[in-house]
């Protein structure tokens, strides 16, 4: 197995890449730490579906010295929508391990998702949040999302994010 380099020229201790089948154990541990328990019997099939589905992308942030240490992940579906006259992207899963928050990982995961949605020609990106405000609301507002209805945040400007 090829290992990522031990140092980064951008000064970050992590990298963003697509989810792989081999990430199964690590991502389900991350999900469990966030309160989402997936039965062991369902994990292989779930990862297989997510990795292979043509209208779903999952990005993970991993330690730059090890593919096996995953700090966060973002899952995004994208599909055509008649009422928009184009494609819409929806963030279905977005989590960063508690001990790795406020280090830019969430911002970089979101940036990767926005670039992907833009490249797919999506006209907007959506994210549902609970009504009770917390730091997630501010994070998405700072990233250009606007509250459009109860709990739904939308970003319509999907220009390429560098």
Secondary structure by P-SEA (a helix, b strand, c coil): ccccccccccccccccccccccaaaaaaaaaaaacccccccaaaaaaaaaaccccbbbbbbcccccccccccbbbbbbbbbccccbbbbbbccccccccccccaaaaaaaaaaaaaaaaacccbbbbbbcccccaaaaaaaaaccccccccbbbbccccccc
